[in-house]
C-alpha cells in the first residue's frame, strides 16, 4: 500500500489493515489462515478486481456528492480486503519459500563456513 493512501485513511478516520488483522493468534493459527487465503486468493482476487472495476464505473456516474462519497467508501472497503488477503498470501508464500530452501537431506551442504 502506498503512503498516500495510508495518510488519507488516517486523515479520514478510516481503518487500515493493521486494524483488521488479528494479532492474538498463535503462529500455527496464523500460518493456517494464510495458507487458506493463499489457496483461494486467485478466486478472491478475480472477484475483488471485478467489484472494484464495477464500483469505479458506478462512481463515474454518481449524480451527487453523497453518492460519490458512498461509492468511494465502498472502494476503500474493497481495497482493504484486497490488501489484507494479498498480504496474507505473500506472508504464506515467504514462509513456505524459506522452508523449501533448506534441504533436510543435505543439511551440511546448506551451511556456509
VMD Tcl script that draws the C-alpha trace (Angstrom):
set ca {
  {0.00 0.00 0.00}
  {1.37 3.39 -0.82}
  {1.91 6.03 1.83}
  {-0.60 8.45 0.29}
  {-3.47 6.02 0.76}
  {-2.33 5.27 4.31}
  {-2.22 9.00 5.14}
  {-5.60 9.64 3.51}
  {-7.19 6.83 5.51}
  {-5.74 8.26 8.71}
  {-7.00 11.77 7.90}
  {-10.47 10.46 7.08}
  {-10.57 8.36 10.28}
  {-10.71 5.11 8.34}
  {-9.17 1.83 9.44}
  {-6.22 0.26 7.67}
  {-5.24 -3.40 7.57}
  {-3.43 -3.13 10.89}
  {-6.85 -2.56 12.44}
  {-8.28 -5.66 10.80}
  {-5.53 -8.21 11.41}
  {-5.99 -10.49 14.40}
  {-2.77 -10.15 16.35}
  {-3.78 -12.51 19.16}
  {-3.45 -15.77 17.25}
  {-0.76 -18.38 17.57}
  {1.87 -18.79 14.88}
  {0.22 -22.05 13.77}
  {-3.21 -20.42 13.53}
  {-1.72 -17.53 11.55}
  {0.04 -19.91 9.17}
  {-3.20 -21.88 8.68}
  {-5.12 -18.66 7.98}
  {-2.50 -17.51 5.48}
  {-2.48 -20.95 3.81}
  {-6.27 -20.92 3.44}
  {-6.26 -17.41 1.99}
  {-3.41 -18.34 -0.35}
  {-5.36 -21.34 -1.63}
  {-8.40 -19.29 -2.64}
  {-6.66 -15.99 -3.41}
  {-6.81 -16.36 -7.21}
  {-10.62 -16.57 -6.96}
  {-10.81 -13.75 -4.41}
  {-8.53 -11.55 -6.49}
  {-10.66 -12.04 -9.59}
  {-13.87 -11.16 -7.72}
  {-12.32 -8.21 -5.91}
  {-10.92 -6.71 -9.11}
  {-14.30 -7.09 -10.83}
  {-16.12 -5.49 -7.89}
  {-13.63 -2.62 -7.79}
  {-13.91 -2.03 -11.54}
  {-17.72 -2.07 -11.36}
  {-17.73 0.30 -8.39}
  {-15.39 2.75 -10.11}
  {-17.68 2.77 -13.14}
  {-20.65 3.48 -10.86}
  {-18.68 6.27 -9.16}
  {-18.21 7.89 -12.56}
  {-21.98 8.05 -12.91}
  {-22.62 9.46 -9.41}
  {-25.28 12.16 -9.51}
  {-24.23 13.98 -6.35}
  {-21.50 14.17 -3.73}
  {-23.29 11.83 -1.30}
  {-23.43 9.02 -3.84}
  {-19.82 9.62 -4.84}
  {-18.69 9.61 -1.20}
  {-20.56 6.37 -0.54}
  {-19.02 4.80 -3.64}
  {-15.54 5.89 -2.61}
  {-16.11 4.30 0.81}
  {-17.10 1.09 -0.93}
  {-13.88 1.22 -2.95}
  {-11.93 1.73 0.28}
  {-13.56 -1.34 1.84}
  {-12.85 -3.47 -1.19}
  {-9.27 -2.21 -1.23}
  {-8.79 -3.00 2.47}
  {-9.81 -6.63 1.97}
  {-7.58 -6.94 -1.08}
  {-4.61 -5.58 0.87}
  {-5.32 -7.85 3.84}
  {-5.64 -11.01 1.77}
  {-2.75 -10.27 -0.59}
  {-0.51 -9.63 2.45}
  {-1.61 -12.98 3.95}
  {-0.83 -14.73 0.67}
  {2.60 -13.10 0.45}
  {3.33 -14.00 4.08}
  {2.43 -17.64 3.47}
  {4.49 -17.83 0.28}
  {7.54 -16.34 2.01}
  {7.29 -18.82 4.90}
  {6.91 -21.75 2.51}
  {9.79 -20.50 0.36}
  {12.00 -20.26 3.47}
  {11.19 -23.85 4.40}
  {11.83 -25.13 0.88}
  {15.30 -23.58 0.70}
  {16.55 -25.88 3.46}
  {17.32 -29.33 2.11}
  {16.92 -31.72 5.05}
  {18.63 -34.48 3.07}
  {21.83 -32.45 2.79}
  {21.97 -30.17 5.84}
  {25.76 -29.86 5.79}
  {25.78 -28.65 2.19}
  {23.49 -25.74 3.14}
  {25.81 -24.42 5.84}
  {28.20 -21.69 4.85}
  {31.59 -21.85 6.51}
}
mol new
graphics top color blue
foreach p $ca { graphics top sphere $p radius 0.5 }
foreach p [lrange $ca 0 end-1] q [lrange $ca 1 end] { graphics top cylinder $p $q radius 0.2 }
display resetview
